[in-house]
């Protein structure tokens, strides 16, 4: 009897942990005519890059616009850090920054060819340089690059997004249909998702435990651990997802064609 009770408790504990780690769809935000490429979560709203209207907007939890900056030429995967919103502008080969209600140019040090994604932390800024098949990194001392066109480990084929996590840079290696993990200096560490038949790995986010990637043409978001094991596949209310953002145990997913943001919670 004692053994049976211990086994039952173990199963219940295991089931409870498993359920807690799963992300489930909870609701959707309509964006009223926008084509959302990217999302960034601020304390007072959600930033959205709206390629349909060549603008960047901040919305509330119900999709109402509370701030708007227009005049961009195809704003791509945005990044928010230290009160600054970094906006890669695909058609002008430039980066702009929104700070204190103003839009100002940002000197990266090396000119990208159609920058597709950007991220920043306290020490560096990383940019996915789409047509040059590389990552541009700017730290406090220098600007350097890593990656070149190709399909082997460490090579890139039209990267679209980057994420800085601790001492690593995670790259959405979009048209290689995979994710790659690098050191901050560009040493290739691992390749994730190659066996999962991704079709355009367009957007990513990560924390110390998991990596999230939008599989755009398959209308799904995949959840991996850092060893590359697939933990979960999200499909409910997801339609051509381009970006995914993790914030306080919630996932925010931009549905480009549908013009919505899907929210998942643990």
N, C-alpha and C positions, 0 to 999 in steps of 0.2 A: 504493500500500500504506500509506504513512504517513497519508494522509487517512482511509482506512478504519479504521485503528487508533485515530486521534484521535476519529473519530465513535463507535466502539464504546465507548471509555472514557467519552465524554460521556454515552452512553445508560446505561451502568452506573452512573455517578455520579448521574444524574438518577433512575434507578429506585431506587437506594439511599436518596436523600433523600426520595422520595415515600413509600416504605414506612415509613421512620422517623417520618414525620409522621402516620401513620394510627393511630387508636386501635382496639384489638382486644379483644374480650371475653376475660377470663382466668378469672374465677370468680364465684361468687355466695355471699352470706352470708344464711342463713336467720335470721329474726328471731322465730320461735316465737310466733305469735299477735299480733304487733304490726301496726299500720297506719302505716308510716313516712311522715311528711310531709316531714321535713327532716333534714339531716345536717350535722354540723360535726366536723372532724378535729382532735383534740388530740394531744399527744405520747404520751399513755398510753392512748388509746382513741378510739372513735368515738361522738360524741353523736348521739342520735336523738330527735326529737320524735314521740311515739307517741300519735296522736289516738284510737286505739281504747281505750286505757286511761287517757287524760288524764294523761300523765306524760312526763317527760324522763328518758332512761336513757343511761348510758355502757356500751358493749359493747367486748369485745376483738375481735380479727380473725376469731374463729370465731362471733361472735354471742352469746357468754356475757355476761350482765349483770354488770358490776362496780361499778356505782353506779346509784342510782335516786332520783328525786324525783317524788312523785305529788301529787295535789291540784290540778293545772292544769286549766283549762277550755278545751280545744282549743288546745294549743300549736301554733304554726304554723312558718314558716320562720325558724329560729334563726340566730344569728350569734355567732361566737367571736372575741374580741379582748382582748389584754392579760390573759389569764387569767380573763376574765369571759365567761360564756355568757348572751347576751341572748335572752330568750324572749318573743315577742309572744303575748299571750293573747287569742284571737279573741272569746271570749264575754264577757269582762269589760272590753274596750276598754282594756287596760292592758299595760304591759311589766314583766316581772320579770327579775331578774338572779341567776344562780347563781354564787356566789363563796365560796371557802373553805368549801365544804360547806353553805352557807346560801342560802336563797331570800329575796331582799329586793325590795321594789317599787322601780321606777325612775321618777323624775319627768322626763318628757319635756319638759314645759313647755307643750305643746299636746295636748289629749286627742284621740286618734284614735277612729274609728268602725270597730271590728273590724280591728285591725292584723294584717296578713297576713305581713309579712316585715321583717327588720331586718339591718343590717350596721353595722360600726363600724371605724374606724381610730384612729390616735393623735390626730386632730383633730376628727372629726365622727362623729355617729351619724345614720343615715338609716332611715326607717321607711316602708313601703308602707301607706298609710292607705286601706284597701280601699273602704269605702262612701263616703268623701269624694273618691275619685278624685284623690288627690294624694300627694305625698311630703312627709313632715315631716323637717326636718333640724335637728339640735341641734349647735351648735359651742360653743366655750368662752365665747362672748360672748352668743349669742342662740339662739332657736328660730324658724325660719321655714318656710314651705311653698312648694311650686311645683306646678304642674299643676292642671287642672280637668277636669270631665267632658266628654268629646268624642272625636272620631275623627280630628282633624287632627293634624299634627305638633305635638308639644308638649303635646297633650291626652291624657288617660288615661281608661281605661275598666276599672275594677276591677283596679288593680295588685296583684300578689301577692308580688313579691320585688324586692330591691334589692341592688346590689353596688357598693362604692366601689373604684375602680381609679385610683390616681394622683389626677389633678385632675378625674376624671369620675365620674358616677353612672349606672350601667346599671340599667334598670328592666324587669322582666317586666310588660309591658302586657297582662295576661292575656287579657281578653276583647275587646281589639282585635287579638288573635292576632298579636302582634309584640313586638319589643324596641325600646326607645328609649334613646338615649344623651344625657345632659345634662351640662352643667357643674355644679360643686358649688353654684352659685347658681341653677341651674334653667334655664339657657338651653338650648333644644333644639338638639342638634347633628346627630343622624342617626336614621333609622328603619331597622330591620333585620328581615327576614323576611316582609314583607308579601306577597311574591310566592310564598311557599312553602306556602300553604294550611295554616298552623298552626291547630290546634284547641285553644285554651287554652294559652298560653305561661306556664306556672306557675312554673318555677324557672330560675334563671340562675347562672352563674359566669363568670369571665373572668380573663385575665391580659393582659400587654402585647401579645400577639399574636392571641389568639383569644377568642371569646365562645361560650359553650355555653348552650343553651336546651332545656328539656324541653317537648316537644310532647305533652301528656298524652293527649288523645283519639286521637292517631294512633300512640301507643305507640312513640315514637322520641325521640332526642335529636339536635339539629342543631348542627353545628360551623360557625362563621362566622369570617371575619377581620373586622377593624374597619371595613373598607369595605363589609361586608354581603355578601360573596361566600360562598356555601355551600361548605364544603370537604369535609364528610363527613356522612353520615346513619347514626346508630347504631340498630340495631333488635334485635340478638341478645340474648335474655334480658332484654328490656325490656317491662314491662307496666304501663301507666298510670303513667309516671314523673312525679314531682312536684318533685323537687329533683335537682340535679347539682352536685357539688363537685370541683374540681381540687386535687390535692395530690401534689406530687412526681411529676409526669407520669402520675399515675393519676386516672381519673375514677370517682367514687363516685355511683351513681344509685339513688335510692329508688324502689322499685316498690310503690306504695300498695296496690293490690288483692292483689298476690301476697305481700306481707309479706316482701320481701327487699331486699338491696342488691346491685346488679350492679357489678362492678369491671372497668374497661377500662384497658389500658396502651398506651403508644405502642409 
